Amino acid sequence: MEIRIEGLTKVFRSPSGEEVQALKGIDLIIPANRIFTLLGPSGCGKTTLLRCIVGLETPDTGEIAIGDTVVWSKERRIFVPPNKRGIGMVFQTYAIWPHMTVFDNVAYPLQVRRVPKEEIRRRVRETLRFVKLEGLENRPATALSGGQQQRVALARALVSEPKVILFDEPLSNLDAKLREETRKELRRFLTELGITAVYVTHDRLEALTLSDLVAVMREGVVVEVGAPTDIYFKPKHRFVADFIGKANFIEGVVESVGEGYTRVSTPIGPITCGEETDLSPGEEAVVCVRPEAIELMKGDSQPRDVNVFRGEVSSLLFIGESYEGEVRIDGLVLAVKASPTSPIKEGDEVVVFLDPSRCHVLRE
């Protein structure tokens, strides 16, 4: 089911009368049968938006529609209760009842709706099989691992066969290794289900690995929406480029724009970017370069025709799969990455190459 959000605002008021505008006129279309992630820093409004969709928060203005049904509208005075919206929800804390077995936890939504017992047994068994918890029906919920409890919460959200499923940072309580494993499982589950999923997180890695589409939020506004690869490699806004991953920003002025390239004059020299921009020569611009797009080489050779500079490695830290460090070029410091087998050491004079195909032009 497609979710349509128009002109949504939400203001929270403290007892002292102070106002915080959590949502500032959100317009958003969440496509049907896709994994759509709301990504942003704490306090940006992503959880408030999720709670408005499910009906746990009441917006001040705007409209929300799920499929062809308007579930909330200020102007038309429509409010569909949360339990009538056809939505499943997985919370950050899982909300698992410790006094119940796995079966009873998953069956609870159906029991509340007074679904026949045989139908409950069938649907719970099928759902537990889907999330790979078959055989644990009679296990106390508290006897499960963190990852298994997360899957119980997912099963409980799925057993009612919702049109939409919402996730509010469900992996934040897991350790790093388990979080990585669960991300893969969750992506597979949601892809196989083929239903609309809205996922809230502040973790960029979760957003990139799980999503079909990512909406980056900041201070109550959706800044940008795009596929994970576009958001990472070709963001439209400096905030998005910086938030989604480590990036270097080199300020300059557009020198020329040709067929398939843009040349920017910068303090370290001209940089050629393998893309056209709508900026005109003379306009200020920012060249965005990810650390992994920068190649460091020893020696005096100049193996490329463009984007070759000379610098000094000012720091280099081993992080396992690579080295992370900084290189200084005429006073400008760039974050870089190097292979764990690289012969380059801290303090080395190096040749620095910025791959034009991975240099991205942003407006200042």
LINCOR-V358660 format. One record per pair of residues at least 24 apart in sequence whose C-alpha atoms are under 6 Angstrom apart, sorted by the first residue. I is the first residue (numbers start at 0). J is the second residue. Records with the same first field share a line. If there is no record, write none. Layout:
I->J ; J
This chain:
0->31 ; 66
1->29 ; 30 ; 31 ; 65 ; 66
2->28 ; 29 ; 64 ; 65
3->28 ; 63 ; 64
4->62 ; 63
5->61 ; 62
6->61
7->60 ; 61
8->58 ; 59 ; 60
9->58 ; 59
21->219
22->219
23->219 ; 220
31->195
32->193 ; 194 ; 195
33->195
34->196 ; 210 ; 211
35->197 ; 210 ; 212 ; 213
36->197 ; 198 ; 199 ; 213
37->199 ; 214
38->200 ; 201 ; 215
39->201 ; 215 ; 216
40->201
43->217 ; 218 ; 219
44->219
53->81
54->81
85->161 ; 162
86->161 ; 163 ; 164
87->156 ; 161 ; 164
88->156 ; 164 ; 165 ; 166
89->166
90->167 ; 169
91->167 ; 168 ; 169
93->152
97->140 ; 141
100->137 ; 138 ; 139 ; 140
101->136 ; 138 ; 140
102->136
105->155
126->154
163->195 ; 196
164->196
165->196 ; 197 ; 198
166->198 ; 199
167->199
168->199 ; 200
203->243
246->288 ; 289
247->287 ; 288
248->286 ; 287
249->285 ; 286
250->285
251->283 ; 284 ; 285
252->281 ; 282 ; 283 ; 284
253->280 ; 281 ; 282
254->280
255->280
270->306
271->355
272->355 ; 358
273->355 ; 356
283->363
284->361 ; 362 ; 363
285->360 ; 361 ; 362 ; 363
286->359 ; 360
287->358 ; 359
288->358
290->334 ; 335 ; 336
291->336
292->354
293->352 ; 353
294->351 ; 352
295->350 ; 351
296->349 ; 350
297->349
306->352 ; 353
307->351 ; 352
308->350 ; 351
309->349 ; 350 ; 351
310->348 ; 349
311->347 ; 348 ; 349
312->345 ; 346 ; 347
313->345 ; 346
314->345
315->345
